[in-house]
Amino acid sequence: MPLPPEEPQIHESAQGPSATTAAGRPAPTPRPVPGPRSAASPRPGRPGPGPARPAPPAQRPVPGPPAPKGRPENRSGDSPQLQLVPAPVEGALAAAEEALDLLLDSGRPPGEVLVLTTGDRHPWAAHELTFGEAAYWAQQDTAEDVFFADAASVDRVTARPVVIVAMNGGADDVAARALPVALSRAGSLLVVCGDPQRVTALLGAGV
C-alpha cells in the first residue's frame, strides 16, 4: 500500500542565526557616520594600510637665506626658508603629503602646519566642508591639527610656522596669487611641491 506523505520538518539548523542579543533586544547594525576626527584618528595626510608609497622625491632648496636651525617661526621679519620639491601635477599632492609626514615625524607639531592646494581640494578638506563652513574654519582657529585649504580661499588662512603648497593643477592666476600669500603666511618654512619651472615663473621676483 502507498506510504502516507511525510510532513515537512523544520530543522533548527535551517532557522539561521539569532537576530537578537542575550537581552532580547535587536542587535544594533554598525553604521559608519562621518564626523570630526578625534585625537586618536589618523592625522590628515597619513596614508592608511596598503602598499608603501615610493620614496619621496629629492628636495632641492630654492636659493635664499637659510633659516637658523631650531628657529620655530619667523619673528624678525626675514623671509622664510623656501624649499622646492619637484613633482608633476598629478603627483604634487602625494609629494606634499610626503613632506608633511617628514615634518611631523621629525617632531613638528601638527598645529604648526598649513597645507594649500592649487587644484582639487585635499580629501580631508572636502570631507570637513560637508559639515559646514563654520565648523571647517573653526578647526583652523583651534590650531590643534594640520589644516588643509585650497588656493581659492587663501585670503582666509592664517599664518603658521610652516606652509606646504601642492601645485596639483588649477589656473595660473590662482596659483600666482596663492604663492605670495603662502609666502607671507609661512613663519619659518615654505615648501612648494610642483613643476620647478612653473613654480619659479609664478614666484618670479617675489622669491
Secondary structure, DSSP 8 states (H G I E B T S, - for coil): -----------GGGS-S-SB-TTSSB------------TTS--TT---SSS--------EE-SS----TT--S--SS---EEEEEE--GGGHHHHHHHHHHHHHHTT--GGGEEEEESSS--HHHHHHGGG-HHHHHHHHHHT-S-EEEEGGGGGG---EEEEEEE--S--HHHHHHHHHHHHHHEEEEEEEEE-HHHHHHHHGGG-
